[in-house]
Amino acid sequence: MALHHKLCHTLGGSFDLPHAETHAVVLPHVAAFNQSAAPRALKRVARALDAEAAGSGLFDLAESLGAPTSLKAIGMSEADLDKAAEIATSAPYWNPRPVDKAAIRALLDNAYHGRRPTN
């Protein structure tokens, strides 16, 4: 669950985003975020996807299947990214990598714009 679950709950519950699509957009970014803290687990994901890294592999898979790859595409407003980061970090779940508001805001910005994770 960790950060992925927390962000998707925040985005779906607070901003009325569609459930499955929100998970598809957010998962690659959370995988990239957690790469340094859970390298063995995410290396397995990358290997299963025949990718260099889990985050980029998950992003490429979503894109190849026609799934959305940006929060913008599923109805998120850029003006709400600060609020989303605040909500998500106000009562954080356990996560392998420590979570702070600035890092989550950056993750959400990447997800909003549909940037392919680089790590």
C-alpha positions, -999 to 999 in steps of 0.1 A, spaced: 0 0 0 24 27 12 27 59 -8 10 46 -39 -22 38 -20 -21 71 0 -17 92 -32 -45 74 -50 -68 77 -21 -60 114 -18 -65 120 -56 -96 100 -60 -113 110 -27 -104 147 -27 -104 154 -64 -129 129 -77 -105 113 -101 -113 78 -116 -100 50 -95 -82 27 -120 -68 55 -141 -54 72 -111 -36 41 -101 -22 36 -136 -9 72 -137 6 73 -102 22 38 -99 52 45 -122 61 77 -103 59 60 -69 80 31 -81 106 56 -93 103 75 -60 109 43 -40 136 29 -62 165 38 -39 147 25 -8 135 -8 -22 160 -17 -49 156 -55 -48 118 -55 -51 118 -29 -78 146 -46 -97 123 -77 -99 95 -55 -114 119 -40 -139 131 -75 -149 96 -87 -154 89 -57 -177 122 -61 -195 130 -25 -185 160 -7 -170 139 5 -141 105 -3 -126 91 33 -129 100 37 -166 89 2 -174 55 7 -157 51 40 -176 59 24 -209 36 -5 -202 7 19 -195 14 39 -226 16 8 -248 -18 -3 -235 -34 30 -241 -38 37 -204 -36 73 -193 -1 85 -183 -9 120 -168 -31 133 -141 -40 161 -165 -55 136 -189 -79 122 -162 -92 156 -150 -68 168 -124 -63 205 -121 -27 218 -119 -39 244 -94 -48 215 -70 -13 199 -69 -2 219 -38 -34 209 -20 -30 173 -30 6 173 -17 -6 188 16 -34 163 21 -11 133 12 16 143 36 -7 155 65 -12 119 77 13 97 58 13 60 56 45 40 61 66 40 30 101 25 23 115 60 15 107 89 38 80 112 25 81 150 26 58 176 11 83 190 -14 92 155 -28 55 146 -31 47 179 -48 75 171 -74 62 136 -79 27 149 -85 40 175 -109 57 148 -129 25 127 -129 4 157 -138 25 164 -169 29 127 -178 67 128 -176 83 94 -180 101 85 -148 139 84 -153 149 62 -124 
